[in-house]
């Protein structure tokens, strides 16, 4: 049996990148997929571009929110329309390597695994500039320092996502932390999580984005981490590490930017025949 993969994607004002993203999905070596896009009240041509693609490929579908409601609700809206055995995340400005779906489905079928992500190439308008790596088997202690996954790299068992009732709509998810909240729920259920140790997407991020996190966001991020520590019953001595975003606020932005770029450049991405067209 060839499992069906439902790719769920919230899209909002991404007219400049959406066509390239959708082409990277159409070019996948794995063919049994459907793409459910939810336009979250875009004010540019995003919906029109998505609709044009649905006319060309019956595996693609686009729905539309009457007003902007945020990514969590948009993804749940996609989930309601999905029919796949696996649910895969992707975003409207990222790109898939040509065998991303094939590799992740194979991994899910050959491992005791409820969800798996991967590493990601980091790129901007000037091309690939780094790579982001994550631990192969993240544990719940991971949540003290950050998320165990790069959100748009993840594939999940459909029944597991439904078991936790999809994405939550709360004070955490309203602050662009919808994925962090979901992983807490996964760990609460003791789901098994893995990361494939290779980059399977191109994640659009410029070198200066890390500096743009506001003080308000870092405070909210700290609250979310402390809340995760409580929900996951982590030892008190480890909860001190959850205060990292507050300490980061004290570091000069120039030094923070240099460290972020250095860390992402520790391994120069080796691009191969599976690379996406990012020109």
C-alpha positions in Angstrom: 0.0 0.0 0.0 1.3 3.4 -1.0 0.3 5.9 1.8 -1.2 9.2 0.8 0.4 12.3 2.1 -1.6 15.4 2.9 0.5 18.6 2.8 -1.1 21.4 4.8 0.0 24.9 4.2 -1.2 28.2 5.5 -0.5 31.0 3.0 -0.6 34.7 3.5 0.7 37.5 1.3 3.4 35.3 -0.3 2.8 36.1 -4.0 6.6 36.6 -4.6 7.5 33.0 -3.5 4.4 30.9 -3.9 4.8 29.7 -7.5 8.3 28.5 -6.9 7.2 26.7 -3.7 4.3 25.0 -5.5 6.6 23.9 -8.4 8.9 22.3 -5.9 6.0 20.2 -4.7 4.8 19.3 -8.2 8.3 18.0 -8.9 8.4 15.5 -6.0 9.5 12.0 -6.8 6.7 10.7 -4.6 3.4 11.1 -6.4 0.6 10.1 -4.0 0.1 13.4 -2.3 -2.5 16.2 -1.9 -1.9 19.8 -1.1 -4.4 21.7 1.0 -3.7 25.4 1.1 -5.6 27.9 3.3 -5.3 31.5 2.3 -5.5 33.5 5.6 -7.0 36.7 4.2 -4.2 37.7 1.9 -4.3 41.3 0.4 -2.1 40.5 -2.6 -2.3 38.0 -5.4 -1.5 34.9 -3.2 -5.0 33.4 -3.5 -5.1 33.9 -7.3 -1.7 32.2 -7.8 -2.8 29.3 -5.6 -6.1 28.9 -7.5 -4.3 28.9 -10.8 -2.2 26.0 -9.7 -5.3 24.0 -8.6 -6.7 24.3 -12.1 -3.5 22.7 -13.4 -3.2 19.9 -10.8 -6.2 18.2 -9.2 -4.1 17.2 -6.2 -4.0 20.8 -5.1 -6.8 22.6 -3.3 -7.1 26.1 -1.9 -9.6 27.3 0.7 -9.9 30.8 2.0 -10.5 32.4 5.4 -12.9 35.4 5.4 -10.5 37.2 7.6 -7.0 36.7 9.0 -7.2 34.2 11.9 -3.6 33.1 12.3 -1.6 30.0 11.3 -3.0 27.6 13.9 -6.6 28.0 12.8 -5.6 28.0 9.2 -3.7 24.7 9.6 -6.7 23.1 11.4 -8.9 24.3 8.5 -6.6 22.5 6.1 -6.6 19.4 8.3 -10.4 19.3 8.1 -10.2 19.0 4.3 -7.3 16.5 4.3 -7.6 12.8 3.5 -4.0 11.5 3.8 -2.5 8.8 6.0 0.3 11.2 6.9 0.1 15.0 7.4 3.1 17.0 6.2 3.8 20.6 6.9 5.2 23.1 4.4 5.2 26.9 4.1 4.5 29.2 1.1 8.0 30.6 0.9 10.1 27.4 1.4 11.2 24.8 -1.1 11.3 21.0 -1.0 14.2 18.9 -2.3 12.9 16.6 -5.0 12.8 13.5 -2.9 11.7 15.0 0.4 8.3 13.3 0.6 9.7 10.0 -0.6 12.4 10.0 2.1 10.1 11.0 4.9 7.4 8.5 4.1 10.1 5.7 3.9 11.5 6.8 7.2 8.0 6.7 8.9 7.4 3.3 7.4 10.7 1.8 8.6 11.0 3.4 12.1 8.9 3.4 15.3 8.0 7.0 14.8 5.0 9.3 15.3 6.5 12.3 13.6 9.8 13.2 11.9 11.4 16.3 10.7 14.7 17.0 9.0 17.6 19.5 8.8 17.1 22.5 6.5 19.2 24.6 4.1 19.0 28.3 5.0 18.6 30.6 2.0 17.7 34.2 1.0 17.6 36.2 -2.2 21.4 35.7 -2.5 21.2 31.9 -2.3 22.1 29.3 0.3 24.1 30.7 3.2 23.9 28.0 6.0 22.3 24.9 7.3 20.3 24.2 10.4 20.7 20.9 12.2 18.7 19.3 14.9 19.1 16.3 17.2 18.2 12.9 15.7 16.0 11.8 18.6 14.7 14.8 20.6 13.5 14.2 24.1 11.1 16.3 26.2 14.0 18.1 27.8 14.6 19.7 24.4 11.7 22.0 25.0 13.6 23.9 27.7 15.9 25.4 25.0 13.6 25.4 22.0 11.6 23.4 19.5 12.6 19.8 18.5 11.6 20.4 14.9 11.9 23.0 12.1 8.1 23.2 11.7 7.8 23.1 7.9 10.0 20.0 7.7 7.6 17.8 9.7 5.6 14.8 8.7 3.1 13.3 11.2 0.8 10.3 11.5 -2.7 11.7 10.9 -4.2 9.8 13.8 -1.6 11.2 16.2 -2.3 14.8 15.2 -6.0 14.2 15.6 -5.4 12.6 19.0 -4.1 15.9 20.3 -6.9 17.7 18.5 -4.6 19.5 16.0 -3.2 22.9 16.7 -4.3 24.7 19.8 -5.8 28.2 19.8 -4.4 29.9 22.9 -2.1 32.7 24.1 1.0 30.7 23.0 -0.2 30.0 19.4 -1.3 33.5 18.9 2.3 34.6 19.3 3.7 32.5 16.4 4.4 29.6 18.7 1.8 27.3 17.3 4.4 24.6 16.6 6.0 24.8 20.0 2.7 24.2 21.7 2.0 21.2 19.4 5.3 19.6 20.3 4.5 20.0 24.0 1.3 18.1 23.4 3.2 15.4 21.5 5.6 14.9 24.4 2.7 14.8 26.9 1.4 11.9 25.0 4.9 10.3 24.9 4.9 10.2 21.1 8.2 9.1 19.4 9.9 11.9 17.5 12.9 11.8 15.1 14.8 14.1 12.8 16.3 12.7 9.5 19.9 13.8 9.6 20.0 15.6 6.2 18.4 18.7 4.8 15.2 18.1 3.0 13.9 21.6 2.5 15.2 25.1 1.8 14.1 27.3 4.6 13.8 30.9 3.6 15.5 33.0 6.3 17.8 36.0 5.9 21.0 36.4 8.0 19.5 39.2 10.1 16.1 37.7 11.0 17.3 36.5 14.4 17.8 40.2 15.4 14.2 41.1 14.6 12.6 39.2 17.5 11.0 41.8 19.7 11.4 42.1 23.4 7.7 41.2 23.7 8.2 38.0 21.7 11.2 36.9 23.8 9.2 37.4 27.0 6.4 35.4 25.5 8.8 32.7 24.4 10.2 32.5 27.9 6.7 32.2 29.4 5.9 29.4 26.9 9.1 27.5 27.8 8.4 27.8 31.5 4.8 26.6 30.9 6.2 23.6 28.9 8.6 22.7 31.8 5.6 22.6 34.1 3.4 20.6 31.8 6.2 18.1 31.1 7.2 17.9 34.8 10.8 18.7 34.1 13.2 19.1 37.0 13.4 22.5 38.5 17.2 22.8 38.0 16.6 22.5 34.3 14.0 25.2 34.2 16.6 27.9 34.6 17.6 27.2 31.0 14.1 28.3 29.9 15.2 31.9 30.7 17.6 31.9 27.8 15.5 34.4 25.7 15.7 36.9 28.5 19.5 36.6 28.6 19.7 36.9 24.8 18.0 40.3 25.1 21.1 41.6 26.9 23.5 40.6 24.1 24.4 43.4 21.6 22.6 42.7 18.3 25.8 42.9 16.3 27.4 40.1 18.4 24.2 38.1 18.3 24.0 38.3 14.5 27.6 37.2 14.1 27.1 34.2 16.3 23.9 33.2 14.5 25.6 33.4 11.1 28.7 31.5 12.4 26.6 28.7 13.9 24.6 28.3 10.7 27.7 28.2 8.6 29.5 25.4 10.6 28.9 23.0 7.7 28.8 24.4 4.2 25.8 22.8 2.5 26.8 20.2 -0.1 24.2 20.7 -2.8 23.6 17.7 -5.0 21.4 16.5 -7.9 18.3 16.7 -5.6 18.7 20.4 -5.0 15.8 22.8 -5.6 16.0 25.6 -8.1 16.4 28.7 -5.8 17.6 31.1 -8.5 
